[in-house]
Every structure is written in structure tokens, then in C-alpha cells.
Amino acid sequence: MDKVKASPAEAVSDIGDGASIAIAGFGVAHRFPSSLVVALHEQGTTGLTVYCNGLGQPGAPTAHLLADGKQIARLVTCFSARPGIVSEAERQIRAGLMELELVPQGTLVERMRAGGAGIPAFYTPAGYGTPIAEGKEIRYFDGKPHVLERAIRTDFAFVRAHRADEFGNLQMRGGSRNFNVSFAKAAAVTIAEVDEIVPAGEISPEDVDLPGVFVSRVVRSTVQLDVKNLPMRPSRAAGSGRSYAGKPALTREEMARRTAALLPDGAIVNLGAGLPVLVSNFIGDRSVILHAENGMLNYGEIIRDDTFDPDVHDAGGFFVGVRPGASFFESVTSFEIARSGRLDAVVLGAYQVAANGDLANWTLPTMTGGGIGGAMDLAVGARRVIALLEHTDSQGNSKLVEGCEFELTAPGCVDTVVTDLALLTRTPEGFRLDEIARGFTVDEVLAQTRMRVTVAEHVGTMQDNW
């Protein structure tokens, strides 16, 4: 029953050309099975089909190494491109050297879960009305459209855990469970990279997060990322803001503060990556419970110093604190929470919001593929969708438009819009302008808005309402 291998190289030695591999890891650098990826990269295996949330940070020991080595023939992922970064994988996709299939994050883990459970296919509301649904069967349940998605089985899976025993039982820490469980169950051979290997019995049965029946091999980690200097997605400072006609609008921090004030006590809320993650800094001691796709409930604000726990981070990749009553779980459970209507609200960034509530937030014409993440699942599952975005793009084009020009994340889902100039609420007649930033007039805000809106009888000031 001893599943322990002497080295990562030994653990991956039988992976041949053309194999399919599910590689766990979250964001750009969090808890990738780096030792296994490095070993496979050095082995030179080619023609791989790789399933992952994203390839990770270019230049780091993440799955991007396999793209650097031109070892991937087909990539099935939630993130093929990120704003401001052109990776080697993106170049190969553009050149036709790598086939790409983009999948919503919740759909990916559910396809893996179904594959591991012996279920061939399922229907999901995520992706309907978007390019993800093209060519797929659509059926209506309780009057709502759902997309048929097929299960995934893979030859191998690379997963990451904190501890293992010789039976292959795995123990994970904090919010690092993410895709590990579903990916492991979907694979014919699962290889686990761990910090520590202990004798059988040293991991209490109650602490086993993945039973050894799903794990074929275990190996000690030999490649470690410097967690104190994890690369973060480039973004402007929280205190920065734009000016319109020479007048300062709300800063990013102030936009997050106004959004936090919209969340009622007792609400369960998901914060999307990018600008929305700043909202966690303004919850304070209120009874708002924050939910993250990587598998956390009731986390706290962003930690900027060295006191963070490397296994506790939000879906945007920022290290965060935990509050009393917090819980950790894997991403399948996280998306069960998201799609089942248990989220009172989700706050999502956006490239565009249309007059009918359509949301576009995962790709731009300049990107090859894009970054869907969990947005499609969140947008269709939450009771309220709040779009948090700057009023215009860097070229001065309004992001509030009559109809979205970019690919949709979900049709007709946005209920509230918060920008650096205004707060708008969707009504049966369309969006209504309810508040504006101090120092601006209604006409000045409308001049920056390309969608038709109505104006409230009494327009408030955003700074007066946080």
C-alpha cells in the first residue's frame, strides 16, 4: 500500500506523449504542484492536453513552464489570458500551435466531479447566452435555460496538499483545497505533491480531506515558491482615481467603500477579482459573510504585511484574514453555494454593462481567449449582481452602453452599477441614476454615459452614503 515515490521525476516518469493531465493550483501562483510540473517539463513530454484553472504566473514554476517548453497541444482552462500580460501560451494559441477551450470555473470543477463520479453529463445555467454555449444542447428546466456539459476524465492529475501518509490520504490547509479534490477524482492516476509525508495513522481520519483511494502516488515537494513575494496581478493603487473634465472622481478605495455600504447585514456575498476585492476592507465588524470560489466563507480584509497565512487568500489572490465562524472547503462546494441561490449578492468587475443588464467582463478584442473565472456561475446564481467599474475606459469610452460590444458573461443579470461617478439601479424601465459623486452634476455624469437612463427625482451624493 506504500504509494510514496522517491522523487518528482520518478513520480511522473510514465507520463507519455499525448497524455491528458489536470493540474491544480489557484490564481497566478497559489499552491501549484510546482515540483511535479518542473519534473514533467524537464522530462520533455509533449502533445499534452492540460486541464487547469489557469497556467499560473509566467516565469514561475507553474504550469506555464509546459507552455514555455511547447509541450501543450490542447489547453482547457478558465484563464487563457490576463489584461496587460501576453504569455507564451497566448502566443502559441494565436499561432495555431495550441488548441484552446475556455470553460467557466464552476463548470470545470463540476465536469471533473461528474467524471470522477461516473456521471457522463449534466446541465448548468452557467454560460447560457454566451460563446461558451455555442454548439451545445440547451434545455429548459422550470422555465430557465441550461447548457449541456460533458464530464471530464483525465489520464493523470497533479494535486497539492499539506500532508500525506503512505496510503495516499491527504490533508490540506486553509483555502488551498480549491481544485485538488475534483481533479484527483477525475484522473486515472493522481499524483500528490506534499509538504510532509507521515506514517499511517498520524493523520486523524477526521482530518483527511481526500481519501487515499483517489491518490495513486505521493511525493515530497522539492520546489517552493517564495510566498512572501508571490507575484500579484498588476493593478493601480487603491487610493488612485480618475479625473473627468479636470474634476477628481471617486478613488478605487472610495468606490469599494460605497459598494460595501450596499451590502445588508447578514448577507452572504462573493467578491470578484480585481477592483471588487477591495470591498473586503470596508466590511469591518458587520455581519456580512464573504465567500470565495477557492473555498472559503467568512474571510476578512486584505493583509498587507508578513502576518498572512499562505493558504488563506481570496479569489483575487490576495492574502486575507479569517473571522470567527469561518470555514474552508473545495471549489465544488463553493460553486454549489454560488449556483444554488445561497449568495445574496455578488460584486463583479466589468468591461461593459448594457442598458438591459447584460454583463461583459471576461475578454477584450485584444486578448486571445480571456479570463472567465467564476463570473458566469456567480452571475446566474446570485440573488443580486452588483457591477463595480470605472465609468470610462482608459481612452475615455463609456463602459455603460446601450448594448455590449464585447462577449457576454451573462445576459440581463446586473441589478446595480457602482462607478467612480455614479450609482445606478436597474428598474423595469431600465437603469435609474440614483447618486453621483460630489462635485459633479447630473448632466456631467450623463455626458459620460452611453446608455439611456432615467434620473431619480432626488439624486443623492455617493460620499454621503457610506
Order of alpha helices (4+ residues) and beta strands (2+ residues): alpha-beta-alpha-beta-alpha-beta-alpha-beta-alpha-beta-beta-beta-beta-beta-alpha-beta-beta-beta-beta-alpha-beta-beta-beta-beta-alpha-beta-beta-beta-alpha-beta-beta-beta-beta-beta-alpha-beta
